Amino acid sequence: MEPLASRSDEVLATLRRIIRALDLHSKQLSKTVGLTGPQLVVLREIGATPDLSVGELARRVSLSQATVTSIIDRLEAKQLAQRLRSREDKRRVTLHVTAPGRQILDANPSFFQEEFVRRFEQLADWEKTQVLSSLQRLSEMLNAPALAREIEEIEH
């Protein structure tokens, strides 16, 4: 039987490889398009959904509202997206892709998530469930939900 420390070391090494792969994909995307992975995800969602609010966007991309606001600030600085205040209700602000942002989206930059989804969908249903369950459990073990709340509180 394999020692427990060895298994935990193997899990941690696998996590490091996953983090490294995500980092490499993000760097490649940044070099080719000038955007980070989260920026491209947000830009795509804004482009796909007319008159999207920041709150709804945050829910759709599973990021905190503070994080999404920061990403939108960067997209606006690059003139790829813009906030527009409603004429009917001045309290309502909606998000829109600009012409340069649309050009990036139309070029359909390669994104690691698409490759992951393609390969994930090829798995048997029981394998998909197992991967999801394992990742959810790992997220809980790493206390990810609590850390996300703490970061959101700091950002406010």
KOLBALUM-835381 format. One line per field, with one value per atom (N, C-alpha, C, CB): residue in one letter; atom name; x, z, y. Coordinates in nm, 2 decimals. Glycine has a CB too. Example, Ala and Ser with C-alpha at 12.3 -4.5 7.8 and 13.67 -1.06 7.14 Angstrom:
res	a:a:a:a:s:s:s:s
atom	N:CA:C:CB:N:CA:C:CB
east	1.32:1.23:1.32:1.13:1.28:1.37:1.29:1.41
up	0.78:0.78:0.78:0.90:0.71:0.71:0.79:0.57
north	-0.57:-0.45:-0.33:-0.45:-0.22:-0.11:0.00:-0.06
# end
This chain:
res	m:m:m:m:e:e:e:e:p:p:p:p:l:l:l:l:a:a:a:a:s:s:s:s:r:r:r:r:s:s:s:s:d:d:d:d:e:e:e:e:v:v:v:v:l:l:l:l:a:a:a:a:t:t:t:t:l:l:l:l:r:r:r:r:r:r:r:r:i:i:i:i:i:i:i:i:r:r:r:r:a:a:a:a:l:l:l:l:d:d:d:d:l:l:l:l:h:h:h:h:s:s:s:s:k:k:k:k:q:q:q:q:l:l:l:l:s:s:s:s:k:k:k:k:t:t:t:t:v:v:v:v:g:g:g:g:l:l:l:l:t:t:t:t:g:g:g:g:p:p:p:p:q:q:q:q:l:l:l:l:v:v:v:v:v:v:v:v:l:l:l:l:r:r:r:r:e:e:e:e:i:i:i:i:g:g:g:g:a:a:a:a:t:t:t:t:p:p:p:p:d:d:d:d:l:l:l:l:s:s:s:s:v:v:v:v:g:g:g:g:e:e:e:e:l:l:l:l:a:a:a:a:r:r:r:r:r:r:r:r:v:v:v:v:s:s:s:s:l:l:l:l:s:s:s:s:q:q:q:q:a:a:a:a:t:t:t:t:v:v:v:v:t:t:t:t:s:s:s:s:i:i:i:i:i:i:i:i:d:d:d:d:r:r:r:r:l:l:l:l:e:e:e:e:a:a:a:a:k:k:k:k:q:q:q:q:l:l:l:l:a:a:a:a:q:q:q:q:r:r:r:r:l:l:l:l:r:r:r:r:s:s:s:s:r:r:r:r:e:e:e:e:d:d:d:d:k:k:k:k:r:r:r:r:r:r:r:r:v:v:v:v:t:t:t:t:l:l:l:l:h:h:h:h:v:v:v:v:t:t:t:t:a:a:a:a:p:p:p:p:g:g:g:g:r:r:r:r:q:q:q:q:i:i:i:i:l:l:l:l:d:d:d:d:a:a:a:a:n:n:n:n:p:p:p:p:s:s:s:s:f:f:f:f:f:f:f:f:q:q:q:q:e:e:e:e:e:e:e:e:f:f:f:f:v:v:v:v:r:r:r:r:r:r:r:r:f:f:f:f:e:e:e:e:q:q:q:q:l:l:l:l:a:a:a:a:d:d:d:d:w:w:w:w:e:e:e:e:k:k:k:k:t:t:t:t:q:q:q:q:v:v:v:v:l:l:l:l:s:s:s:s:s:s:s:s:l:l:l:l:q:q:q:q:r:r:r:r:l:l:l:l:s:s:s:s:e:e:e:e:m:m:m:m:l:l:l:l:n:n:n:n:a:a:a:a:p:p:p:p:a:a:a:a:l:l:l:l:a:a:a:a:r:r:r:r:e:e:e:e:i:i:i:i:e:e:e:e:e:e:e:e:i:i:i:i:e:e:e:e:h:h:h:h
atom	N:CA:C:CB:N:CA:C:CB:N:CA:C:CB:N:CA:C:CB:N:CA:C:CB:N:CA:C:CB:N:CA:C:CB:N:CA:C:CB:N:CA:C:CB:N:CA:C:CB:N:CA:C:CB:N:CA:C:CB:N:CA:C:CB:N:CA:C:CB:N:CA:C:CB:N:CA:C:CB:N:CA:C:CB:N:CA:C:CB:N:CA:C:CB:N:CA:C:CB:N:CA:C:CB:N:CA:C:CB:N:CA:C:CB:N:CA:C:CB:N:CA:C:CB:N:CA:C:CB:N:CA:C:CB:N:CA:C:CB:N:CA:C:CB:N:CA:C:CB:N:CA:C:CB:N:CA:C:CB:N:CA:C:CB:N:CA:C:CB:N:CA:C:CB:N:CA:C:CB:N:CA:C:CB:N:CA:C:CB:N:CA:C:CB:N:CA:C:CB:N:CA:C:CB:N:CA:C:CB:N:CA:C:CB:N:CA:C:CB:N:CA:C:CB:N:CA:C:CB:N:CA:C:CB:N:CA:C:CB:N:CA:C:CB:N:CA:C:CB:N:CA:C:CB:N:CA:C:CB:N:CA:C:CB:N:CA:C:CB:N:CA:C:CB:N:CA:C:CB:N:CA:C:CB:N:CA:C:CB:N:CA:C:CB:N:CA:C:CB:N:CA:C:CB:N:CA:C:CB:N:CA:C:CB:N:CA:C:CB:N:CA:C:CB:N:CA:C:CB:N:CA:C:CB:N:CA:C:CB:N:CA:C:CB:N:CA:C:CB:N:CA:C:CB:N:CA:C:CB:N:CA:C:CB:N:CA:C:CB:N:CA:C:CB:N:CA:C:CB:N:CA:C:CB:N:CA:C:CB:N:CA:C:CB:N:CA:C:CB:N:CA:C:CB:N:CA:C:CB:N:CA:C:CB:N:CA:C:CB:N:CA:C:CB:N:CA:C:CB:N:CA:C:CB:N:CA:C:CB:N:CA:C:CB:N:CA:C:CB:N:CA:C:CB:N:CA:C:CB:N:CA:C:CB:N:CA:C:CB:N:CA:C:CB:N:CA:C:CB:N:CA:C:CB:N:CA:C:CB:N:CA:C:CB:N:CA:C:CB:N:CA:C:CB:N:CA:C:CB:N:CA:C:CB:N:CA:C:CB:N:CA:C:CB:N:CA:C:CB:N:CA:C:CB:N:CA:C:CB:N:CA:C:CB:N:CA:C:CB:N:CA:C:CB:N:CA:C:CB:N:CA:C:CB:N:CA:C:CB:N:CA:C:CB:N:CA:C:CB:N:CA:C:CB:N:CA:C:CB:N:CA:C:CB:N:CA:C:CB:N:CA:C:CB:N:CA:C:CB:N:CA:C:CB:N:CA:C:CB:N:CA:C:CB:N:CA:C:CB:N:CA:C:CB:N:CA:C:CB:N:CA:C:CB:N:CA:C:CB:N:CA:C:CB:N:CA:C:CB:N:CA:C:CB:N:CA:C:CB:N:CA:C:CB:N:CA:C:CB:N:CA:C:CB:N:CA:C:CB:N:CA:C:CB:N:CA:C:CB:N:CA:C:CB:N:CA:C:CB:N:CA:C:CB:N:CA:C:CB:N:CA:C:CB:N:CA:C:CB:N:CA:C:CB:N:CA:C:CB:N:CA:C:CB:N:CA:C:CB:N:CA:C:CB:N:CA:C:CB:N:CA:C:CB:N:CA:C:CB:N:CA:C:CB:N:CA:C:CB
east	0.08:0.00:0.09:-0.10:0.05:0.12:0.11:0.08:0.22:0.21:0.12:0.35:0.04:-0.05:0.02:-0.13:0.14:0.21:0.24:0.34:0.28:0.31:0.19:0.36:0.07:-0.05:-0.08:-0.17:-0.07:-0.09:0.01:-0.09:0.14:0.24:0.21:0.38:0.16:0.12:0.00:0.08:-0.09:-0.21:-0.16:-0.31:-0.07:-0.02:0.07:0.07:0.14:0.22:0.13:0.32:0.02:-0.08:-0.14:-0.18:-0.17:-0.23:-0.13:-0.26:0.00:0.10:0.11:0.24:0.09:0.10:-0.03:0.10:-0.14:-0.26:-0.25:-0.39:-0.20:-0.18:-0.08:-0.13:0.03:0.13:0.07:0.25:-0.01:-0.08:-0.17:-0.15:-0.24:-0.33:-0.25:-0.42:-0.14:-0.06:0.00:0.06:0.05:0.11:0.00:0.17:-0.12:-0.23:-0.26:-0.35:-0.26:-0.29:-0.18:-0.30:-0.05:0.06:0.05:0.19:0.02:0.00:-0.11:-0.02:-0.22:-0.33:-0.30:-0.46:-0.22:-0.18:-0.09:-0.11:0.00:0.09:0.02:0.20:-0.08:-0.14:-0.26:-0.20:-0.33:-0.45:-0.43:-0.57:-0.34:-0.32:-0.42:-0.34:-0.49:-0.58:-0.55:-0.73:-0.59:-0.58:-0.70:-0.57:-0.69:-0.81:-0.94:-0.78:-0.94:-1.06:-1.11:-1.04:-1.02:-1.06:-1.13:-0.94:-1.08:-1.14:-1.28:-1.05:-1.29:-1.42:-1.52:-1.40:-1.48:-1.57:-1.61:-1.51:-1.51:-1.54:-1.63:-1.41:-1.61:-1.70:-1.84:-1.65:-1.86:-1.99:-2.06:-1.98:-1.99:-2.05:-2.09:-1.95:-2.01:-2.04:-2.16:-1.92:-2.18:-2.28:-2.42:-2.25:-2.42:-2.54:-2.56:-2.54:-2.65:-2.67:-2.72:-2.77:-2.68:-2.73:-2.72:-2.88:-2.60:-2.57:-2.53:-2.46:-2.58:-2.54:-2.41:-2.65:-2.34:-2.22:-2.26:-2.15:-2.37:-2.41:-2.44:-2.53:-2.52:-2.55:-2.43:-2.66:-2.34:-2.21:-2.14:-2.13:-2.12:-2.05:-2.11:-2.05:-2.24:-2.31:-2.28:-2.46:-2.29:-2.27:-2.12:-2.30:-2.02:-1.89:-1.83:-1.80:-1.91:-1.88:-1.76:-1.85:-1.76:-1.66:-1.73:-1.57:-1.65:-1.72:-1.74:-1.63:-1.84:-1.87:-1.75:-1.99:-1.67:-1.55:-1.45:-1.49:-1.43:-1.34:-1.38:-1.32:-1.51:-1.56:-1.55:-1.71:-1.58:-1.56:-1.42:-1.60:-1.32:-1.18:-1.15:-1.09:-1.20:-1.17:-1.23:-1.23:-1.36:-1.42:-1.34:-1.57:-1.29:-1.20:-1.09:-1.15:-1.02:-0.91:-0.96:-0.84:-1.07:-1.12:-1.16:-1.25:-1.21:-1.24:-1.12:-1.33:-1.01:-0.89:-0.83:-0.79:-0.85:-0.80:-0.90:-0.78:-1.01:-1.12:-1.18:-1.06:-1.20:-1.26:-1.40:-1.17:-1.44:-1.57:-1.60:-1.59:-1.73:-1.77:-1.90:-1.80:-1.91:-2.03:-2.12:-2.00:-2.25:-2.34:-2.45:-2.40:-2.49:-2.59:-2.73:-2.57:-2.83:-2.96:-3.02:-3.05:-3.08:-3.15:-3.28:-3.18:-3.34:-3.47:-3.45:-3.55:-3.35:-3.32:-3.17:-3.36:-3.14:-3.00:-2.92:-3.00:-2.99:-2.92:-2.87:-3.01:-2.93:-2.89:-2.77:-3.01:-2.67:-2.55:-2.54:-2.42:-2.53:-2.51:-2.38:-2.63:-2.33:-2.20:-2.21:-2.13:-2.12:-2.12:-1.98:-2.19:-1.96:-1.83:-1.82:-1.82:-1.70:-1.67:-1.63:-1.56:-1.61:-1.57:-1.43:-1.55:-1.33:-1.20:-1.22:-1.10:-1.31:-1.34:-1.41:-1.43:-1.50:-1.57:-1.47:-1.68:-1.37:-1.27:-1.19:-1.17:-1.16:-1.09:-1.18:-1.05:-1.31:-1.40:-1.42:-1.54:-1.43:-1.45:-1.33:-1.48:-1.21:-1.09:-1.09:-0.96:-1.19:-1.21:-1.07:-1.27:-1.01:-0.88:-0.90:-0.83:-0.80:-0.79:-0.79:-0.67:-0.86:-0.87:-0.87:-1.00:-0.79:-0.77:-0.91:-0.68:-1.00:-1.13:-1.20:-1.22:-1.19:-1.26:-1.20:-1.25:-1.07:-1.01:-1.05:-0.85:-1.05:-1.09:-1.23:-1.08:-1.32:-1.46:-1.48:-1.55:-1.41:-1.41:-1.37:-1.32:-1.26:-1.21:-1.29:-1.06:-1.34:-1.43:-1.55:-1.46:-1.61:-1.74:-1.72:-1.79:-1.60:-1.57:-1.57:-1.44:-1.56:-1.56:-1.70:-1.52:-1.70:-1.82:-1.89:-1.80:-2.02:-2.09:-2.04:-2.24:-2.01:-1.96:-1.82:-1.95:-1.74:-1.61:-1.63:-1.52:-1.72:-1.75:-1.80:-1.86:-1.88:-1.93:-1.82:-2.04:-1.73:-1.62:-1.52:-1.54:-1.49:-1.40:-1.47:-1.38:-1.59:-1.66:-1.67:-1.81:-1.70:-1.71:-1.57:-1.76:-1.47:-1.33:-1.29:-1.23:-1.32:-1.28:-1.36:-1.30:-1.48:-1.56:-1.51:-1.71:-1.48:-1.42:-1.29:-1.41:-1.21:-1.08:-1.09:-0.99:-1.18:-1.21:-1.25:-1.32:-1.33:-1.37:-1.25:-1.48:-1.17:-1.05:-0.96:-0.98:-0.95:-0.86:-0.92:-0.82:-1.05:-1.12:-1.14:-1.05:-1.16:-1.17:-1.29:-1.18:-1.41:-1.53:-1.50:-1.65:-1.44:-1.42:-1.31:-1.37:-1.21:-1.10:-1.16:-0.99:-1.25:-1.31:-1.39:-1.40:-1.46:-1.54:-1.45:-1.63:-1.34:-1.24:-1.18:-1.13:-1.14:-1.09:-1.19:-1.04:-1.31:-1.42:-1.43:-1.55:-1.43:-1.44:-1.32:-1.45:-1.20:-1.09:-1.10:-0.96:-1.15:-1.16:-1.27:-1.20:-1.36:-1.47:-1.41:-1.60
up	0.00:0.00:0.00:0.12:-0.07:-0.09:0.03:-0.22:0.08:0.20:0.17:0.24:0.27:0.25:0.21:0.38:0.27:0.23:0.08:0.32:0.03:-0.11:-0.20:-0.15:-0.16:-0.24:-0.23:-0.19:-0.11:-0.09:-0.17:0.05:-0.17:-0.25:-0.40:-0.22:-0.44:-0.58:-0.62:-0.61:-0.53:-0.55:-0.56:-0.44:-0.47:-0.47:-0.60:-0.34:-0.64:-0.76:-0.88:-0.78:-0.88:-0.99:-0.99:-0.98:-0.87:-0.86:-0.92:-0.72:-0.89:-0.94:-1.09:-0.88:-1.15:-1.29:-1.36:-1.33:-1.29:-1.34:-1.34:-1.26:-1.22:-1.21:-1.31:-1.07:-1.33:-1.44:-1.58:-1.43:-1.61:-1.74:-1.76:-1.76:-1.66:-1.67:-1.69:-1.54:-1.62:-1.63:-1.77:-1.52:-1.82:-1.96:-2.06:-1.99:-2.05:-2.14:-2.13:-2.11:-2.01:-1.99:-2.06:-1.84:-2.04:-2.10:-2.25:-2.05:-2.31:-2.45:-2.50:-2.49:-2.43:-2.47:-2.47:-2.38:-2.36:-2.34:-2.46:-2.21:-2.50:-2.61:-2.74:-2.62:-2.77:-2.90:-2.91:-2.93:-2.80:-2.80:-2.72:-2.76:-2.62:-2.53:-2.41:-2.60:-2.39:-2.28:-2.19:-2.34:-2.07:-1.98:-2.01:-1.83:-1.95:-1.97:-1.91:-1.90:-1.79:-1.74:-1.82:-1.59:-1.87:-1.95:-2.08:-1.99:-2.14:-2.26:-2.23:-2.33:-2.12:-2.07:-2.06:-1.94:-1.99:-1.96:-2.09:-1.87:-2.18:-2.31:-2.39:-2.39:-2.40:-2.47:-2.42:-2.47:-2.29:-2.23:-2.26:-2.08:-2.25:-2.28:-2.43:-2.25:-2.51:-2.66:-2.69:-2.73:-2.61:-2.64:-2.58:-2.58:-2.48:-2.41:-2.42:-2.27:-2.50:-2.51:-2.37:-2.62:-2.34:-2.23:-2.09:-2.24:-2.08:-1.96:-1.85:-1.99:-1.72:-1.61:-1.55:-1.50:-1.46:-1.40:-1.31:-1.32:-1.23:-1.14:-1.21:-1.06:-1.32:-1.40:-1.47:-1.51:-1.51:-1.57:-1.47:-1.63:-1.35:-1.24:-1.22:-1.11:-1.21:-1.19:-1.31:-1.18:-1.43:-1.55:-1.56:-1.67:-1.52:-1.53:-1.39:-1.58:-1.29:-1.16:-1.10:-1.17:-1.11:-1.04:-0.95:-1.15:-0.85:-0.77:-0.85:-0.64:-0.80:-0.87:-0.87:-0.80:-0.76:-0.75:-0.85:-0.61:-0.87:-0.97:-1.11:-0.96:-1.14:-1.27:-1.30:-1.28:-1.20:-1.21:-1.25:-1.08:-1.18:-1.21:-1.35:-1.11:-1.40:-1.53:-1.63:-1.55:-1.61:-1.70:-1.71:-1.65:-1.59:-1.59:-1.69:-1.45:-1.69:-1.78:-1.92:-1.74:-1.95:-2.08:-2.14:-2.09:-2.05:-2.09:-2.12:-1.98:-2.04:-2.06:-2.20:-1.95:-2.24:-2.37:-2.48:-2.36:-2.45:-2.54:-2.61:-2.64:-2.53:-2.59:-2.54:-2.54:-2.43:-2.38:-2.32:-2.27:-2.30:-2.24:-2.15:-2.35:-2.06:-1.97:-2.03:-1.82:-2.04:-2.09:-1.99:-2.23:-1.95:-1.86:-1.93:-1.78:-1.88:-1.94:-1.95:-1.87:-2.06:-2.07:-1.98:-2.21:-1.98:-1.90:-1.75:-1.95:-1.71:-1.57:-1.54:-1.52:-1.50:-1.48:-1.39:-1.44:-1.30:-1.21:-1.28:-1.10:-1.39:-1.46:-1.56:-1.54:-1.55:-1.63:-1.70:-1.55:-1.84:-1.91:-1.98:-2.02:-2.01:-2.07:-2.22:-2.00:-2.30:-2.44:-2.49:-2.52:-2.60:-2.67:-2.77:-2.73:-2.77:-2.87:-3.00:-2.82:-3.11:-3.24:-3.23:-3.34:-3.16:-3.14:-3.06:-3.07:-2.96:-2.89:-2.98:-2.77:-3.06:-3.15:-3.25:-3.23:-3.29:-3.38:-3.32:-3.43:-3.19:-3.12:-3.11:-2.97:-3.08:-3.07:-3.20:-3.01:-3.31:-3.44:-3.49:-3.54:-3.44:-3.47:-3.40:-3.43:-3.30:-3.23:-3.17:-3.32:-3.08:-3.03:-2.96:-2.93:-2.98:-2.92:-2.77:-2.97:-2.70:-2.56:-2.50:-2.51:-2.40:-2.34:-2.30:-2.23:-2.25:-2.20:-2.31:-2.15:-2.44:-2.55:-2.57:-2.68:-2.56:-2.58:-2.46:-2.58:-2.34:-2.22:-2.24:-2.09:-2.28:-2.29:-2.40:-2.33:-2.51:-2.61:-2.56:-2.73:-2.49:-2.43:-2.32:-2.39:-2.24:-2.12:-2.17:-2.03:-2.28:-2.34:-2.40:-2.44:-2.43:-2.48:-2.37:-2.55:-2.24:-2.13:-2.12:-2.00:-2.06:-2.02:-1.91:-1.98:-1.90:-1.79:-1.65:-1.80:-1.62:-1.49:-1.47:-1.47:-1.57:-1.56:-1.53:-1.68:-1.60:-1.59:-1.44:-1.68:-1.39:-1.26:-1.16:-1.23:-1.18:-1.09:-1.09:-1.13:-1.21:-1.22:-1.14:-1.36:-1.17:-1.10:-0.95:-1.16:-0.90:-0.76:-0.70:-0.73:-0.76:-0.70:-0.70:-0.79:-0.80:-0.80:-0.70:-0.94:-0.68:-0.58:-0.44:-0.59:-0.42:-0.29:-0.26:-0.28:-0.37:-0.35:-0.33:-0.48:-0.39:-0.37:-0.22:-0.46:-0.17:-0.03:0.06:0.01:0.03:0.11:0.12:0.06:0.01:0.00:0.05:-0.15:0.10:0.16:0.06:0.28:-0.07:-0.18:-0.16:-0.31:-0.12:-0.11:0.00:-0.07:0.11:0.22:0.18:0.35:0.11:0.06:-0.04:-0.01:-0.13:-0.23:-0.15:-0.32:-0.05:0.03:0.09:0.13:0.15:0.22:0.12:0.28:0.00:-0.10:-0.15:-0.23:-0.16:-0.21:-0.10:-0.23:0.03:0.13:0.13:0.27:0.10:0.09:-0.02:0.08:-0.14:-0.26:-0.24:-0.38:-0.15:-0.13:-0.04:-0.08
north	-0.12:0.00:0.13:0.00:0.22:0.35:0.43:0.42:0.50:0.59:0.71:0.63:0.75:0.86:0.99:0.89:1.02:1.14:1.14:1.15:1.02:1.01:1.05:0.87:1.01:1.04:1.19:0.96:1.25:1.39:1.47:1.43:1.42:1.49:1.48:1.43:1.37:1.36:1.45:1.21:1.46:1.55:1.70:1.54:1.74:1.87:1.90:1.90:1.80:1.81:1.83:1.69:1.76:1.77:1.90:1.66:1.95:2.09:2.19:2.12:2.18:2.27:2.26:2.24:2.14:2.13:2.20:1.98:2.19:2.25:2.40:2.21:2.45:2.60:2.65:2.63:2.57:2.61:2.61:2.51:2.51:2.50:2.62:2.37:2.66:2.77:2.90:2.79:2.91:3.03:3.04:3.02:2.93:2.93:2.96:2.79:2.91:2.94:3.09:2.86:3.14:3.29:3.37:3.32:3.33:3.41:3.41:3.36:3.29:3.28:3.37:3.13:3.37:3.45:3.60:3.42:3.63:3.77:3.82:3.79:3.73:3.76:3.77:3.66:3.69:3.69:3.79:3.55:3.81:3.90:4.03:3.82:4.02:4.13:4.13:4.26:4.02:4.00:3.88:3.99:3.89:3.77:3.68:3.82:3.56:3.47:3.53:3.34:3.58:3.64:3.76:3.68:3.84:3.95:3.90:4.04:3.80:3.74:3.68:3.64:3.61:3.55:3.66:3.47:3.77:3.88:3.95:3.99:3.98:4.04:3.96:4.07:3.83:3.74:3.74:3.59:3.74:3.74:3.87:3.72:3.98:4.11:4.11:4.23:4.06:4.06:3.97:4.01:3.86:3.77:3.81:3.63:3.90:3.94:4.09:3.89:4.14:4.29:4.34:4.32:4.46:4.54:4.46:4.57:4.40:4.32:4.42:4.22:4.39:4.47:4.40:4.48:4.48:4.42:4.31:4.53:4.32:4.22:4.09:4.26:4.10:3.98:3.92:4.02:4.00:3.95:3.87:4.07:3.93:3.86:3.72:3.94:3.71:3.58:3.49:3.60:3.54:3.45:3.40:3.53:3.47:3.43:3.38:3.54:3.37:3.31:3.38:3.17:3.52:3.60:3.70:3.67:3.75:3.85:3.98:3.88:4.06:4.18:4.28:4.25:4.28:4.36:4.32:4.36:4.19:4.14:4.18:3.99:4.16:4.19:4.34:4.15:4.43:4.57:4.61:4.64:4.54:4.57:4.53:4.49:4.41:4.36:4.46:4.22:4.51:4.60:4.73:4.63:4.78:4.90:4.88:4.93:4.76:4.74:4.73:4.61:4.66:4.66:4.79:4.56:4.88:5.02:5.09:5.09:5.08:5.15:5.11:5.11:4.98:4.93:4.96:4.78:5.03:5.07:4.95:5.17:4.84:4.72:4.70:4.60:4.77:4.76:4.90:4.65:4.92:5.05:5.03:5.16:5.12:5.12:5.23:5.15:5.21:5.31:5.32:5.27:5.44:5.47:5.47:5.60:5.41:5.41:5.55:5.31:5.58:5.71:5.71:5.74:5.59:5.58:5.58:5.46:5.51:5.49:5.52:5.35:5.63:5.68:5.59:5.82:5.51:5.42:5.30:5.38:5.27:5.14:5.17:5.09:5.09:5.09:4.96:5.13:4.96:4.84:4.83:4.82:4.72:4.69:4.66:4.58:4.71:4.69:4.67:4.81:4.60:4.58:4.69:4.44:4.75:4.85:4.78:4.95:4.86:4.81:4.74:4.92:4.79:4.72:4.59:4.80:4.59:4.47:4.37:4.50:4.41:4.32:4.26:4.39:4.33:4.28:4.16:4.39:4.18:4.07:3.95:4.12:3.97:3.86:3.79:3.91:3.87:3.81:3.73:3.93:3.77:3.69:3.55:3.77:3.54:3.41:3.36:3.31:3.43:3.38:3.25:3.49:3.17:3.03:3.05:2.95:2.97:2.98:2.84:3.06:2.82:2.68:2.62:2.68:2.71:2.65:2.58:2.77:2.63:2.56:2.42:2.64:2.41:2.27:2.18:2.29:2.24:2.16:2.11:2.25:2.20:2.16:2.05:2.29:2.07:1.97:1.83:2.01:1.83:1.70:1.65:1.72:1.74:1.70:1.63:1.82:1.69:1.64:1.50:1.73:1.46:1.33:1.22:1.33:1.26:1.17:1.10:1.24:0.98:0.92:1.00:0.77:0.99:1.07:1.04:1.03:0.92:0.89:0.95:0.73:0.97:1.03:1.18:1.01:1.24:1.38:1.41:1.43:1.33:1.34:1.32:1.24:1.23:1.20:1.32:1.08:1.38:1.50:1.61:1.53:1.64:1.75:1.73:1.76:1.61:1.59:1.61:1.45:1.56:1.57:1.71:1.49:1.79:1.93:2.01:1.99:1.98:2.05:2.02:2.01:1.90:1.86:1.92:1.70:1.93:1.99:2.14:1.97:2.20:2.34:2.37:2.39:2.28:2.29:2.27:2.19:2.17:2.14:2.26:2.01:2.33:2.44:2.57:2.47:2.56:2.67:2.78:2.72:2.74:2.84:2.94:2.77:2.88:2.98:3.08:2.90:3.04:3.14:3.24:3.07:3.19:3.28:3.38:3.21:3.34:3.43:3.54:3.35:3.50:3.60:3.70:3.53:3.65:3.74:3.84:3.66:3.79:3.88:3.98:3.79:3.94:4.03:4.14:3.96:4.11:4.20:4.30:4.14:4.25:4.34:4.44:4.26:4.39:4.47:4.58:4.38:4.56:4.66:4.76:4.60
# end
